[in-house]
Amino acid sequence: MLDHYAARIFEEYGLADAVRWFVEMVHDAGDDSTAGPFRRRLAKARLDRLFSSPPAAAAFADLMAGTALAEQAS
């Protein structure tokens, strides 16, 4: 029972962390006034990689779908 609970919590927090990372990345990619020039450039580089690298896109899709987390928990 504890193993099942730990896996479920890991999935929920892992997905929440991935969603938080994505939301911050999208918001930080805007103008410099909200995040500053460094965070804006970092977010833009992350978005560029996400949309230009098929392996990065596949890994992100696995994170959002929860499939990567389910494999790690088992």
C-alpha contacts under 8 A as a table, 3 or more apart, distances in Angstrom:
res1	aa1	res2	aa2	distance
1	M	4	H	5.22
1	M	5	Y	6.30
2	L	5	Y	5.01
2	L	6	A	6.06
3	D	6	A	5.13
3	D	7	A	6.19
4	H	7	A	5.19
4	H	8	R	6.19
5	Y	8	R	5.10
5	Y	9	I	6.18
6	A	9	I	5.20
6	A	10	F	6.05
7	A	10	F	5.06
7	A	11	E	6.19
7	A	70	A	7.74
7	A	73	A	5.37
7	A	74	S	7.54
8	R	11	E	5.13
8	R	12	E	6.27
9	I	12	E	5.12
9	I	13	Y	6.07
10	F	13	Y	5.37
10	F	14	G	5.71
10	F	69	L	7.62
10	F	73	A	7.27
11	E	14	G	5.10
11	E	15	L	6.00
11	E	66	G	7.00
11	E	69	L	5.77
11	E	70	A	6.73
11	E	73	A	7.74
12	E	15	L	5.32
12	E	16	A	6.08
13	Y	16	A	4.90
13	Y	17	D	5.95
14	G	17	D	5.12
14	G	18	A	6.27
14	G	69	L	6.96
15	L	18	A	5.04
15	L	19	V	6.13
15	L	63	L	6.70
15	L	64	M	6.53
15	L	66	G	6.68
15	L	69	L	7.90
16	A	19	V	5.12
16	A	20	R	6.06
17	D	20	R	5.05
17	D	21	W	6.10
18	A	21	W	5.07
18	A	22	F	6.22
18	A	63	L	6.80
18	A	64	M	7.07
19	V	22	F	5.10
19	V	23	V	6.10
19	V	64	M	7.41
20	R	23	V	5.18
20	R	24	E	6.07
21	W	24	E	5.29
21	W	25	M	6.07
22	F	25	M	5.01
22	F	26	V	6.18
23	V	26	V	5.21
23	V	27	H	6.15
24	E	27	H	5.16
24	E	28	D	5.78
25	M	28	D	5.18
25	M	29	A	6.14
25	M	43	A	4.90
25	M	44	K	7.73
25	M	46	R	7.46
25	M	47	L	7.43
26	V	29	A	5.37
26	V	30	G	7.38
26	V	43	A	6.99
26	V	47	L	7.76
27	H	30	G	5.86
28	D	31	D	7.49
28	D	34	T	7.09
28	D	35	A	5.47
28	D	39	R	6.21
28	D	40	R	5.14
28	D	43	A	5.89
29	A	39	R	7.54
29	A	40	R	4.64
29	A	41	R	7.02
29	A	42	L	7.88
29	A	43	A	5.04
29	A	44	K	5.31
30	G	34	T	7.69
30	G	40	R	6.52
31	D	34	T	6.44
31	D	35	A	7.42
31	D	36	G	7.75
31	D	40	R	7.01
32	D	35	A	5.57
32	D	36	G	4.36
32	D	37	P	5.01
32	D	40	R	6.26
33	S	36	G	5.76
35	A	38	F	7.81
35	A	39	R	5.69
35	A	40	R	6.21
36	G	39	R	5.71
36	G	40	R	6.19
37	P	40	R	5.10
37	P	41	R	6.15
38	F	41	R	5.25
38	F	42	L	6.12
39	R	42	L	4.95
39	R	43	A	5.97
40	R	43	A	5.16
40	R	44	K	6.10
41	R	44	K	5.04
41	R	45	A	6.13
42	L	45	A	5.15
42	L	46	R	6.26
43	A	46	R	5.06
43	A	47	L	6.16
44	K	47	L	5.09
44	K	48	D	6.02
45	A	48	D	5.04
45	A	49	R	6.19
46	R	49	R	5.16
46	R	50	L	6.11
47	L	50	L	4.95
47	L	51	F	6.23
48	D	51	F	5.34
48	D	52	S	5.91
49	R	52	S	5.11
49	R	53	S	5.54
49	R	56	A	6.90
50	L	53	S	5.83
50	L	54	P	7.71
50	L	56	A	5.44
50	L	57	A	5.21
50	L	60	F	7.73
51	F	54	P	7.49
51	F	56	A	7.96
51	F	57	A	6.50
52	S	57	A	7.97
53	S	56	A	5.24
53	S	57	A	6.17
54	P	57	A	5.01
54	P	58	A	6.03
55	P	58	A	5.04
55	P	59	A	6.11
56	A	59	A	5.12
56	A	60	F	6.13
57	A	60	F	5.10
57	A	61	A	6.08
58	A	61	A	5.02
58	A	62	D	6.17
59	A	62	D	5.09
59	A	63	L	6.28
59	A	68	A	7.82
60	F	63	L	5.02
60	F	64	M	6.21
61	A	64	M	5.11
61	A	65	A	6.04
62	D	65	A	5.14
62	D	66	G	5.89
62	D	67	T	5.20
62	D	68	A	5.24
63	L	66	G	5.06
63	L	67	T	6.47
63	L	68	A	5.60
63	L	69	L	6.69
64	M	67	T	7.94
65	A	68	A	7.87
66	G	69	L	5.31
66	G	70	A	6.18
67	T	70	A	5.14
67	T	71	E	6.34
68	A	71	E	5.27
68	A	72	Q	6.37
69	L	72	Q	5.09
69	L	73	A	6.16
70	A	73	A	5.23
70	A	74	S	6.44
71	E	74	S	5.49
